[in-house]
């Protein structure tokens, strides 16, 4: 495995890809774009690198030896050390069900092979901006014991820390900064996921369900607007 530990301010991208030609191509292109690059040839090697190295983003193939990409993503999101690590899936599998499963597991983006390298670099930059909290909305928000710190990307409920994935945090932050406003599922996909397509309502529903479960009582403040979408409606007084 290539060692690309972060030297200076260059973000580190971990590429988990078993095809040598594509792996080497991504290595060269990412290096030219100013990223430090780590390379892993299979799922187990990639998991080890993600837990050991200072990684800023993972490019993850689905069809991997030893451990497939979906299981790698699942384990990354379960581990406290890597749960907020942004993941972009790269795969030849383009069926909607594959995309839905990947997004429900917490992937931040999903790109089908073959892909345009310029588009890939733009998506990497966009995901990194989101994960690093570049946002003009308030840094700290509090509603009746629910506290969110956008700069530190932390959430607390009555002083107790709540661990969220990157996308769960982004969704919660977006809803909290627009209290009382109803957003359709397609609007949330555009605003939070940067996607503009239909047929992925289940992805939004799954993330809302997880947020409600993790937040406890404040999770009930994420209300369902039947036939439309969701809104954040905290109690007053």
Order of alpha helices (4+ residues) and beta strands (2+ residues): beta-alpha-beta-alpha-beta-alpha-beta-alpha-beta-alpha-beta-beta-beta-beta-alpha-beta-alpha-alpha-beta-beta
